[in-house]
Amino acid sequence: MKTHSAPTVHIVGAGLAGLSAAVRLTAARRRAVLYDGAPQAGGRARSFFDSTLGRTVDNGSHLALSGNRSLLSYLEAIGARGSLTELRPAAFPFLDLRNGERWTLRPGGLWLFDKARRVPGSRPADYLSALRTLLAAPSASIADALPPSGPLHERLWHPLGVSVMNGALDRSSARLFGAVLRETLLRGEAACRPLFAERGLSAALVDPAVSWLERNGSTLRLGSRVDGLERDGDRITALSVSGMRVPVGPADSVVLAAPAWISSRLLPGLPAPAAGRAIVNAHFRLAESPSDAPLLPGGLPFLGLVGGTAEWLFLRGDVASVTVSDADALADRPAEAVAARLWTDVASALNLDGPVPPVRIVKEKRATPDQAPAEMAKRPGSRIGLENLVLAGDWTETGLPATLEAAIRSGERAAGALLGARGTTFSRLGLFPAFTLPRRGPI
Ligand SMILES: Cc1cc2nc3c(=O)[nH]c(=O)nc-3n(C[C@H](O)[C@H](O)[C@H](O)COP(=O)(O)OP(=O)(O)OC[C@H]3O[C@@H](n4cnc5c(N)ncnc54)[C@H](O)[C@@H]3O)c2cc1C
């Protein structure tokens, strides 16, 4: 492998954390070399062509919100601000699969005082319970902080909590859930508009970053697994990349942006949360051509489901994708059984019948770190006492649950730590003007 005399930042892992660190460093005129063991970048947020469906699908449907400021700054930085579609005004449609009841949560303004915009059966005062997650002790679970039953629990806190935290409410950190509410729901309508990757995660978040990095002198090496770090005192002196030694020069540094379970293998003794639960996605092709696809009620691209197994339904062209979080038990079942179970929910939501159509099941076994309070207490910051190595990844200390926003923020912070500007972000550096997104018209 070629070595370079110019100072280089070696970045292990080209998921969103590694990509965001690389973008920030490259913008600051450092040369980044990213190594990823996989054949494509994007890590847990990627697209692939499925030959059974004849369509490009995502490993799992992702939902982001307009309050995800680091995600939006990252898109601005790579010139991809048009790659996500914003649903405006914010709306979260739901269906109860048991009785067909539908409602749409429409946050913003005086929404809590409008029955038609809040969860049926809930009262404005019920929503104040959300504040308890903000003030919760570090050891508290969401179940400790929120009332255990009632319409709001069943129809909002439970579905939202399980999908945001990828875990049961009684073993997921209340503080982290509160941080999401603080950055989105509590900031008003403009911070909780759903953002979708209509053309897929890779096209929206990954490919534009890779092109931008390559245009600006940085490099991505795919199929390059980092299997060891050589250390001399508190410096990393070499990487082993697919068995080959790559020297880390005196002016070079390393960003370790691999998942927690890989990072702690590369740095024995590193404190890290355990791997968490599976997320299962099923992608059903509903028609021979995208133009024959059914529509969701109101023409919205997604629907929250309660009372079944599937939790969120996304419609992209003629592919209906459903996602199930905290899904270890489901992931242990054969793909055909998973498809049959989830098709029942999709068919019911879309008023379809007939046998299971062409389908692809994706089981992401370690979709996130374990977000129980005790595991989250192990999250390290970006600096761990090594002179030329910093950490990034959704599992590191960001104050947020493991999400796209956390991964991107961690990458920014890791880069900031190397640049000596801890905590600054793309936008605060003044590198990029304020962003605007393409609008999906009012619905
Ligand atoms: C199915 C699913 C649904 C999700 N839904 C949402 C959602 O709706 N909203 C949301 O905000 N978040 C969601 N998430 C979480 C989000 O995808 C992750 O938090 C984020 O992508 C993590 O990025 P990362 O860079 O920290 O880690 P990763 O994406 O895991 O990146 C790490 C990279 O390191 C590489 N790597 C590993 N070992 C090595 C090695 N030894 N050498 C070199 N490279 C290595 C991997 O190949 C990978 O590319 C979801 C995750 C999954 C799996």
The ligand as a Tripos MOL2 file, in Angstrom:
@<TRIPOS>MOLECULE
LIG
   53    58     1     0     0
SMALL
NO_CHARGES

@<TRIPOS>ATOM
      1 C1        -32.0860   -1.0410   10.3860 C.3       1 LIG1
      2 C2        -31.6780    0.2660   11.0100 C.ar      1 LIG1
      3 C3        -32.5990    1.3060   11.0920 C.ar      1 LIG1
      4 C4        -32.2140    2.5250   11.6590 C.ar      1 LIG1
      5 N1        -33.1150    3.5470   11.6700 N.ar      1 LIG1
      6 C5        -32.7040    4.7730   12.0360 C.ar      1 LIG1
      7 C6        -33.5640    5.9010   11.8770 C.ar      1 LIG1
      8 O1        -34.7340    5.7610   11.4610 O.2       1 LIG1
      9 N2        -33.1040    7.1230   12.2190 N.ar      1 LIG1
     10 C7        -31.8240    7.3070   12.6810 C.ar      1 LIG1
     11 O2        -31.4460    8.4650   12.9160 O.2       1 LIG1
     12 N3        -30.9810    6.2490   12.8660 N.ar      1 LIG1
     13 C8        -31.3940    5.0060   12.5480 C.ar      1 LIG1
     14 N4        -30.5450    3.9410   12.6720 N.ar      1 LIG1
     15 C9        -29.2300    4.1380   13.3270 C.3       1 LIG1
     16 C10       -28.1840    4.6890   12.3460 C.3       1 LIG1
     17 O3        -28.1960    3.9720   11.1420 O.3       1 LIG1
     18 C11       -26.8200    4.5170   13.0030 C.3       1 LIG1
     19 O4        -26.8280    5.1430   14.2670 O.3       1 LIG1
     20 C12       -25.6830    5.1270   12.1890 C.3       1 LIG1
     21 O5        -25.7600    4.7660   10.8400 O.3       1 LIG1
     22 C13       -24.3500    4.6620   12.7930 C.3       1 LIG1
     23 O6        -23.2760    5.2020   12.0770 O.3       1 LIG1
     24 P1        -21.7770    4.9280   12.5510 P.3       1 LIG1
     25 O7        -20.9060    5.5440   11.5320 O.co2     1 LIG1
     26 O8        -21.6220    5.3050   13.9660 O.co2     1 LIG1
     27 O9        -21.6070    3.3380   12.5170 O.3       1 LIG1
     28 P2        -21.6580    2.3430   11.2720 P.3       1 LIG1
     29 O10       -22.6900    2.7850   10.3030 O.co2     1 LIG1
     30 O11       -21.7870    0.9870   11.8420 O.co2     1 LIG1
     31 O12       -20.2470    2.5250   10.5730 O.3       1 LIG1
     32 C14       -19.1110    1.8130   10.9740 C.3       1 LIG1
     33 C15       -18.3470    1.3920    9.7310 C.3       1 LIG1
     34 O13       -17.1610    0.7310   10.1560 O.3       1 LIG1
     35 C16       -16.9100   -0.3340    9.2630 C.3       1 LIG1
     36 N5        -16.0330   -1.2800    9.9580 N.ar      1 LIG1
     37 C17       -16.3530   -2.1440   10.9560 C.ar      1 LIG1
     38 N6        -15.2470   -2.8080   11.3420 N.ar      1 LIG1
     39 C18       -14.2220   -2.3470   10.5930 C.ar      1 LIG1
     40 C19       -12.8340   -2.6610   10.5360 C.ar      1 LIG1
     41 N7        -12.2680   -3.5620   11.3540 N.pl3     1 LIG1
     42 N8        -12.0810   -2.0110    9.6170 N.ar      1 LIG1
     43 C20       -12.6230   -1.0750    8.7900 C.ar      1 LIG1
     44 N9        -13.9380   -0.7740    8.8010 N.ar      1 LIG1
     45 C21       -14.7100   -1.3790    9.7020 C.ar      1 LIG1
     46 C22       -18.2880   -0.8830    8.9370 C.3       1 LIG1
     47 O14       -18.2750   -1.6150    7.7240 O.3       1 LIG1
     48 C23       -19.1030    0.3980    8.8490 C.3       1 LIG1
     49 O15       -19.1590    0.8910    7.5240 O.3       1 LIG1
     50 C24       -30.9020    2.6920   12.1770 C.ar      1 LIG1
     51 C25       -29.9910    1.6390   12.1150 C.ar      1 LIG1
     52 C26       -30.3710    0.4460   11.5370 C.ar      1 LIG1
     53 C27       -29.3570   -0.6700   11.4580 C.3       1 LIG1
@<TRIPOS>BOND
     1     1     2 1
     2     2     3 ar
     3     2    52 ar
     4     3     4 ar
     5     4     5 ar
     6     4    50 ar
     7     5     6 ar
     8     6     7 ar
     9     6    13 1
    10     7     8 2
    11     7     9 ar
    12     9    10 ar
    13    10    11 2
    14    10    12 ar
    15    12    13 ar
    16    13    14 ar
    17    14    15 1
    18    14    50 ar
    19    15    16 1
    20    16    17 1
    21    16    18 1
    22    18    19 1
    23    18    20 1
    24    20    21 1
    25    20    22 1
    26    22    23 1
    27    23    24 1
    28    24    25 2
    29    24    26 1
    30    24    27 1
    31    27    28 1
    32    28    29 2
    33    28    30 1
    34    28    31 1
    35    31    32 1
    36    32    33 1
    37    33    34 1
    38    33    48 1
    39    34    35 1
    40    35    36 1
    41    35    46 1
    42    36    37 ar
    43    36    45 ar
    44    37    38 ar
    45    38    39 ar
    46    39    40 ar
    47    39    45 ar
    48    40    41 1
    49    40    42 ar
    50    42    43 ar
    51    43    44 ar
    52    44    45 ar
    53    46    47 1
    54    46    48 1
    55    48    49 1
    56    50    51 ar
    57    51    52 ar
    58    52    53 1
@<TRIPOS>SUBSTRUCTURE
     1 LIG1         1 GROUP 0 **** ****
